[in-house]
Amino acid sequence: MLHIEKVNAGRKEVLKNLMTLFLHDLSEFNEKLDLNTENGLFEFEVFEWFFEKEGLTPFFINLDGKSIGFILLQSGPYSNQEYADYVLNSFFILKKYRRKGIGKLACRVF
């Protein structure tokens, strides 16, 4: 069963780990993305903002109780209110679960 869940501060490490995989995937298309040489991980520089700033909201995409991806949503001052109330910052599903219709379903559920 698919479920969309707002990420709470207690589970932000899970999101951070998924974010590393997302950034790894994106690095194929963006030369500026690279590993942090100290810890060997891809890191999202403004990750903490999604837990500190109003208008930035992270959600897990859960399938059968497992977090298999995430949605980062922007609103308020982080979107152009003249054109849209919300902006999709990022949408990610683990490779193992791609091309199975899960992304489309997540969009409908969300």
PyRosetta script that sets phi, psi and omega in degrees:
from pyrosetta import init, pose_from_sequence

init()
pose = pose_from_sequence("MLHIEKVNAGRKEVLKNLMTLFLHDLSEFNEKLDLNTENGLFEFEVFEWFFEKEGLTPFFINLDGKSIGFILLQSGPYSNQEYADYVLNSFFILKKYRRKGIGKLACRVF")
pose.set_psi(1, 135.3)
pose.set_omega(1, -179.9)
pose.set_phi(2, -90.0)
pose.set_psi(2, 138.4)
pose.set_omega(2, -179.2)
pose.set_phi(3, -146.0)
pose.set_psi(3, 135.8)
pose.set_omega(3, 175.1)
pose.set_phi(4, -101.9)
pose.set_psi(4, 129.5)
pose.set_omega(4, -174.4)
pose.set_phi(5, -132.4)
pose.set_psi(5, 129.2)
pose.set_omega(5, 174.5)
pose.set_phi(6, -63.6)
pose.set_psi(6, 134.4)
pose.set_omega(6, -179.0)
pose.set_phi(7, -79.2)
pose.set_psi(7, 123.9)
pose.set_omega(7, 175.1)
pose.set_phi(8, -95.8)
pose.set_psi(8, 163.9)
pose.set_omega(8, -175.7)
pose.set_phi(9, -57.1)
pose.set_psi(9, -29.8)
pose.set_omega(9, -179.8)
pose.set_phi(10, -68.0)
pose.set_psi(10, -17.9)
pose.set_omega(10, -179.2)
pose.set_phi(11, -116.8)
pose.set_psi(11, 17.1)
pose.set_omega(11, -176.6)
pose.set_phi(12, -68.1)
pose.set_psi(12, -23.4)
pose.set_omega(12, 176.8)
pose.set_phi(13, -66.1)
pose.set_psi(13, -34.7)
pose.set_omega(13, 177.0)
pose.set_phi(14, -64.1)
pose.set_psi(14, -44.3)
pose.set_omega(14, 177.4)
pose.set_phi(15, -62.3)
pose.set_psi(15, -41.6)
pose.set_omega(15, 179.5)
pose.set_phi(16, -60.5)
pose.set_psi(16, -40.8)
pose.set_omega(16, 178.6)
pose.set_phi(17, -66.1)
pose.set_psi(17, -42.6)
pose.set_omega(17, 176.4)
pose.set_phi(18, -64.6)
pose.set_psi(18, -36.3)
pose.set_omega(18, 179.6)
pose.set_phi(19, -62.2)
pose.set_psi(19, -38.1)
pose.set_omega(19, 177.7)
pose.set_phi(20, -60.0)
pose.set_psi(20, -40.9)
pose.set_omega(20, 178.7)
pose.set_phi(21, -68.3)
pose.set_psi(21, -40.3)
pose.set_omega(21, 177.1)
pose.set_phi(22, -59.8)
pose.set_psi(22, -48.6)
pose.set_omega(22, -179.0)
pose.set_phi(23, -65.8)
pose.set_psi(23, -35.1)
pose.set_omega(23, 174.8)
pose.set_phi(24, -59.8)
pose.set_psi(24, -46.7)
pose.set_omega(24, 178.3)
pose.set_phi(25, -60.0)
pose.set_psi(25, -42.7)
pose.set_omega(25, -178.9)
pose.set_phi(26, -69.2)
pose.set_psi(26, -26.0)
pose.set_omega(26, -176.2)
pose.set_phi(27, -61.3)
pose.set_psi(27, -21.6)
pose.set_omega(27, 176.1)
pose.set_phi(28, -63.2)
pose.set_psi(28, -27.9)
pose.set_omega(28, -175.2)
pose.set_phi(29, -110.1)
pose.set_psi(29, -8.9)
pose.set_omega(29, -176.3)
pose.set_phi(30, -132.3)
pose.set_psi(30, 106.5)
pose.set_omega(30, -177.6)
pose.set_phi(31, -60.4)
pose.set_psi(31, -25.8)
pose.set_omega(31, -176.9)
pose.set_phi(32, -73.4)
pose.set_psi(32, -22.4)
pose.set_omega(32, 178.8)
pose.set_phi(33, -78.1)
pose.set_psi(33, 127.5)
pose.set_omega(33, 179.6)
pose.set_phi(34, -151.2)
pose.set_psi(34, 166.6)
pose.set_omega(34, 179.4)
pose.set_phi(35, -67.7)
pose.set_psi(35, 146.6)
pose.set_omega(35, 167.6)
pose.set_phi(36, -73.0)
pose.set_psi(36, 120.5)
pose.set_omega(36, -174.1)
pose.set_phi(37, -69.3)
pose.set_psi(37, -18.2)
pose.set_omega(37, -179.9)
pose.set_phi(38, -80.1)
pose.set_psi(38, -37.1)
pose.set_omega(38, -176.4)
pose.set_phi(39, -119.7)
pose.set_psi(39, -4.2)
pose.set_omega(39, 177.2)
pose.set_phi(40, 73.7)
pose.set_psi(40, 20.2)
pose.set_omega(40, -179.0)
pose.set_phi(41, -117.8)
pose.set_psi(41, 153.2)
pose.set_omega(41, 168.3)
pose.set_phi(42, -81.6)
pose.set_psi(42, 135.6)
pose.set_omega(42, -177.6)
pose.set_phi(43, -130.3)
pose.set_psi(43, 140.7)
pose.set_omega(43, 177.4)
pose.set_phi(44, -90.5)
pose.set_psi(44, 111.1)
pose.set_omega(44, -171.8)
pose.set_phi(45, -55.4)
pose.set_psi(45, -35.0)
pose.set_omega(45, -176.4)
pose.set_phi(46, -105.8)
pose.set_psi(46, 25.3)
pose.set_omega(46, -178.8)
pose.set_phi(47, -50.6)
pose.set_psi(47, -48.5)
pose.set_omega(47, -175.9)
pose.set_phi(48, -62.6)
pose.set_psi(48, -25.3)
pose.set_omega(48, 179.6)
pose.set_phi(49, -56.6)
pose.set_psi(49, -33.7)
pose.set_omega(49, -178.4)
pose.set_phi(50, -68.7)
pose.set_psi(50, -6.8)
pose.set_omega(50, 175.9)
pose.set_phi(51, -116.7)
pose.set_psi(51, -4.9)
pose.set_omega(51, -176.1)
pose.set_phi(52, -114.6)
pose.set_psi(52, -29.4)
pose.set_omega(52, -170.5)
pose.set_phi(53, -111.0)
pose.set_psi(53, 132.7)
pose.set_omega(53, 175.6)
pose.set_phi(54, -68.3)
pose.set_psi(54, 134.9)
pose.set_omega(54, -178.8)
pose.set_phi(55, 103.6)
pose.set_psi(55, -5.1)
pose.set_omega(55, 175.2)
pose.set_phi(56, -121.3)
pose.set_psi(56, 116.9)
pose.set_omega(56, -173.4)
pose.set_phi(57, -132.6)
pose.set_psi(57, 125.1)
pose.set_omega(57, 176.6)
pose.set_phi(58, -98.1)
pose.set_psi(58, 143.7)
pose.set_omega(58, 177.5)
pose.set_phi(59, -131.9)
pose.set_psi(59, 144.7)
pose.set_omega(59, 171.5)
pose.set_phi(60, -90.0)
pose.set_psi(60, 146.3)
pose.set_omega(60, 165.8)
pose.set_phi(61, -100.7)
pose.set_psi(61, 113.0)
pose.set_omega(61, -177.4)
pose.set_phi(62, -109.1)
pose.set_psi(62, 138.0)
pose.set_omega(62, 175.6)
pose.set_phi(63, -127.3)
pose.set_psi(63, 120.8)
pose.set_omega(63, -179.5)
pose.set_phi(64, 50.8)
pose.set_psi(64, 41.6)
pose.set_omega(64, 175.9)
pose.set_phi(65, 84.5)
pose.set_psi(65, -1.9)
pose.set_omega(65, 180.0)
pose.set_phi(66, -109.5)
pose.set_psi(66, 137.6)
pose.set_omega(66, 174.9)
pose.set_phi(67, -77.0)
pose.set_psi(67, 115.5)
pose.set_omega(67, -176.7)
pose.set_phi(68, -115.5)
pose.set_psi(68, 4.2)
pose.set_omega(68, 179.9)
pose.set_phi(69, 176.7)
pose.set_psi(69, -172.3)
pose.set_omega(69, -178.9)
pose.set_phi(70, -153.8)
pose.set_psi(70, 163.5)
pose.set_omega(70, 174.2)
pose.set_phi(71, -129.6)
pose.set_psi(71, 130.0)
pose.set_omega(71, 173.2)
pose.set_phi(72, -110.7)
pose.set_psi(72, 121.5)
pose.set_omega(72, -175.2)
pose.set_phi(73, -115.1)
pose.set_psi(73, 138.6)
pose.set_omega(73, 177.4)
pose.set_phi(74, -114.3)
pose.set_psi(74, 142.1)
pose.set_omega(74, 174.9)
pose.set_phi(75, -149.2)
pose.set_psi(75, -178.3)
pose.set_omega(75, 178.4)
pose.set_phi(76, 56.8)
pose.set_psi(76, -127.8)
pose.set_omega(76, -176.2)
pose.set_phi(77, -67.1)
pose.set_psi(77, -10.2)
pose.set_omega(77, -178.8)
pose.set_phi(78, -99.9)
pose.set_psi(78, 10.9)
pose.set_omega(78, 173.8)
pose.set_phi(79, -135.6)
pose.set_psi(79, 158.1)
pose.set_omega(79, 177.9)
pose.set_phi(80, -83.9)
pose.set_psi(80, 96.4)
pose.set_omega(80, -173.9)
pose.set_phi(81, -59.8)
pose.set_psi(81, -20.0)
pose.set_omega(81, 178.3)
pose.set_phi(82, -68.5)
pose.set_psi(82, -29.3)
pose.set_omega(82, -175.4)
pose.set_phi(83, -113.2)
pose.set_psi(83, -29.1)
pose.set_omega(83, -175.8)
pose.set_phi(84, -156.1)
pose.set_psi(84, 141.1)
pose.set_omega(84, 176.0)
pose.set_phi(85, -76.0)
pose.set_psi(85, -31.7)
pose.set_omega(85, -177.4)
pose.set_phi(86, -132.8)
pose.set_psi(86, 149.0)
pose.set_omega(86, 175.7)
pose.set_phi(87, -129.6)
pose.set_psi(87, 133.3)
pose.set_omega(87, 176.5)
pose.set_phi(88, -81.3)
pose.set_psi(88, 110.0)
pose.set_omega(88, 179.7)
pose.set_phi(89, -75.8)
pose.set_psi(89, -51.2)
pose.set_omega(89, -176.7)
pose.set_phi(90, -150.1)
pose.set_psi(90, 148.1)
pose.set_omega(90, 177.9)
pose.set_phi(91, -140.5)
pose.set_psi(91, 123.8)
pose.set_omega(91, -174.4)
pose.set_phi(92, -141.0)
pose.set_psi(92, 137.0)
pose.set_omega(92, 171.7)
pose.set_phi(93, -132.7)
pose.set_psi(93, 135.1)
pose.set_omega(93, 178.1)
pose.set_phi(94, -54.0)
pose.set_psi(94, 143.3)
pose.set_omega(94, -176.2)
pose.set_phi(95, -53.0)
pose.set_psi(95, -39.1)
pose.set_omega(95, -178.4)
pose.set_phi(96, -56.8)
pose.set_psi(96, -27.7)
pose.set_omega(96, -175.1)
pose.set_phi(97, -104.8)
pose.set_psi(97, 2.8)
pose.set_omega(97, -178.8)
pose.set_phi(98, -78.2)
pose.set_psi(98, 160.1)
pose.set_omega(98, 176.2)
pose.set_phi(99, 62.5)
pose.set_psi(99, 31.2)
pose.set_omega(99, 178.0)
pose.set_phi(100, -125.4)
pose.set_psi(100, 8.3)
pose.set_omega(100, 179.7)
pose.set_phi(101, 85.3)
pose.set_psi(101, 2.5)
pose.set_omega(101, -177.4)
pose.set_phi(102, -68.4)
pose.set_psi(102, -38.8)
pose.set_omega(102, 178.6)
pose.set_phi(103, -62.1)
pose.set_psi(103, -45.3)
pose.set_omega(103, 177.8)
pose.set_phi(104, -61.5)
pose.set_psi(104, -43.7)
pose.set_omega(104, 179.4)
pose.set_phi(105, -63.6)
pose.set_psi(105, -41.2)
pose.set_omega(105, 178.8)
pose.set_phi(106, -60.7)
pose.set_psi(106, -39.4)
pose.set_omega(106, 178.3)
pose.set_phi(107, -64.5)
pose.set_psi(107, -40.1)
pose.set_omega(107, 179.3)
pose.set_phi(108, -68.5)
pose.set_psi(108, -41.5)
pose.set_omega(108, -179.2)
pose.set_phi(109, -68.1)
pose.set_psi(109, -38.1)
pose.set_omega(109, -177.3)
pose.set_phi(110, -67.1)
pose.dump_pdb("model.pdb")
